[in-house]
C-alpha cells in the first residue's frame, strides 16, 4: 500500500518536471514562428535577443513586411504588435477572397517609433467574401533606418448576437 501511495505521488511530479522542461525549451523565436514573415523591399533578420529586425532597402516608402492568415467572413480581428526604431510606420490589413482577388484594406494611423517598445493596434471587421488576410507593417517614408518587432498577435473577437 505504501509503495502504491509513493508511486501516486512520484508520477505526477515526474510529469510536471517533463512538461516544465519541454515548455521552458521553447524560445521566443519558436513562438514567433506561428506566422511566416516576408519582407517587402526589406530584409528580415533575428537579433540575439529573439527580436525580429526589419531593414528597409530605402528605394521608396511602403517597405516592411507581411504575413498571411486564413479567416472567415465577417470576423472581427485585432492586429497587435510591439514595435521600436527610429522611423515612422503604419499597419495595414488587406482582405482577399478565395481566388486571391483584393477586396479592401484597413490602414492605421502612423506610429512614430522610438527606442522604447510601443504597442500598435488595428481593428477591422472583415467583409462577407474574405477568405484570407494579409497583415503588413510598412514605412511611411523612404528610409533605410531599421525597425524592430515582437509579440505579434491576431485576435479574433467573438460577436455577441
Residue pairs with C-beta under 8 A, 6 or more apart in sequence:
27 50
28 50
28 150
29 46
29 50
32 50
32 52
32 150
32 152
35 67
35 69
35 152
36 67
36 68
37 44
37 52
37 65
37 66
37 67
38 44
38 65
38 66
38 67
39 54
39 64
39 65
40 62
40 63
40 64
40 65
40 66
40 136
40 138
41 56
41 57
41 59
41 60
41 62
41 63
42 54
42 55
42 56
42 57
42 63
42 64
42 65
43 54
43 55
43 57
44 52
44 53
44 54
44 55
44 65
45 52
45 53
45 55
46 52
46 53
47 53
47 148
50 150
51 148
51 149
51 150
52 148
52 149
52 150
53 146
53 147
53 148
54 64
54 65
54 137
54 146
54 147
54 148
54 149
55 144
55 146
56 63
56 64
56 87
56 139
56 143
56 144
56 145
56 146
57 63
57 144
58 142
58 143
58 144
59 142
60 142
61 138
61 139
61 140
61 141
61 142
62 138
62 139
63 138
63 139
63 143
64 89
64 136
64 137
64 138
64 139
64 147
65 136
65 137
65 149
66 134
66 135
66 136
67 134
67 135
67 152
68 132
68 133
68 134
68 135
69 132
69 133
69 135
69 154
70 131
70 132
70 133
71 77
71 126
71 130
71 131
71 132
71 133
71 156
72 126
72 130
73 126
73 127
73 128
73 129
73 130
73 131
74 125
74 126
74 127
74 128
75 125
75 126
75 130
75 156
75 157
76 123
76 124
76 125
76 126
76 156
76 157
76 159
77 93
77 123
77 124
77 125
77 126
77 133
77 154
77 155
77 156
77 157
78 121
78 122
78 123
78 153
78 154
78 155
78 157
79 91
79 93
79 121
79 122
79 123
79 124
79 135
79 153
79 154
80 119
80 120
80 121
80 151
80 152
80 153
80 154
80 155
81 91
81 119
81 120
81 137
81 149
81 150
81 151
81 152
81 153
82 117
82 118
82 119
82 120
82 149
82 150
82 151
83 89
83 111
83 113
83 117
83 118
83 120
83 137
83 147
83 148
83 149
84 113
84 114
84 115
84 116
84 117
84 118
84 147
84 148
85 113
85 114
85 115
85 145
85 146
85 147
85 148
86 113
86 114
86 115
86 145
86 147
87 113
87 139
87 140
87 141
87 143
87 145
87 146
87 147
88 110
88 111
88 112
88 113
88 139
88 140
88 141
89 110
89 111
89 113
89 120
89 137
89 138
89 139
89 140
89 147
90 107
90 108
90 109
90 110
90 111
90 137
90 138
90 140
91 107
91 108
91 111
91 120
91 121
91 122
91 135
91 136
91 137
92 105
92 106
92 107
92 108
92 122
92 134
92 135
92 136
92 137
92 138
93 105
93 106
93 122
93 124
93 133
93 134
93 135
93 136
94 102
94 104
94 105
94 133
94 134
94 136
95 102
95 103
95 104
95 105
95 126
95 127
95 130
95 132
95 133
96 102
96 103
96 130
96 131
96 132
96 133
96 134
97 103
97 129
97 130
97 131
97 132
98 131
98 132
100 132
103 127
103 129
103 130
104 127
106 122
106 124
107 122
108 120
108 121
108 122
110 140
111 118
111 120
113 147
117 150
120 137
126 133
135 152
135 154
137 147
137 149
139 147
